[in-house]
């Protein structure tokens, strides 16, 4: 670890033995300090601050001024603008802050240096966040539509997941869908939610229970269930119409029969106070 005072300083050193570098077209180069490293590496717990150094080497006969920036991970440089004299190397310390809520795993960033002419060189930064690894997920918002099943996958753990899905649908008339587990073409980072769709062809008439089972390496396992009812409304409407017409005809005939009995002088039947069976379907 470098001391705070050393982190904030900028040292200029003579050019030493060449190390793996990213060389700009203008002749200067950018590389991890110390020589022999293809990239900068940092490793620590969430909430910690890690330190390292990059070097800008200028083997030319003219000074060069470069500006430094970092992408992908939080990087702070001791100096963002550096003037490197001819035949000189400048070592620039920097710090990487690991977010307090960062999940364990690897992250990749980039350190870039650009000169006043627009020429740029980059060095890769590999950050490893330490901590317990937990594989967990949930299946949410499961819904069945006419031609598809929709659902959400949520990564509730600390590791990226590549899940597998199995789908099963059973109704009163038998099994309509039985898909064996298959790996989904997705990679779900920790804390992320992903909306997915599963195609299917529903039965014309049945009450169906649909179950999704999702698994992932590391022991992650989740299920979700829902139900759906499918009725061919065109046929149902025709049947209801026929029953309604039959019921109306029954009532007409019953009234004519009562009228004939009244005309014959017989005692009329007392008014009915109970619901009549008409045959109509509500």
Secondary structure, DSSP 8 states (H G I E B T S, - for coil): ---HHHHT-EEEEE--S--S-EE-TTS-EEEETTSS-SSEEEEEETT-EEEEEEEEEE-SSS-EEEEEEEESS-EEES-SEEEE-TTEEEEEEEEEE--TT--SEEEEEEEEEEETTS-EEEEEEEEEEES-----EEEEEEEE-SSEEEEEEEE-SSS-B--EEEEEEEETTEEEEEEEEEE-S--B-TT-EEEEEEE----SSEEEEEEEEEEETTTEEEEEEEEEEE--HHHHHHHHHHHHHHHHHHHHHHHHHHHHHHHTT--------S--------
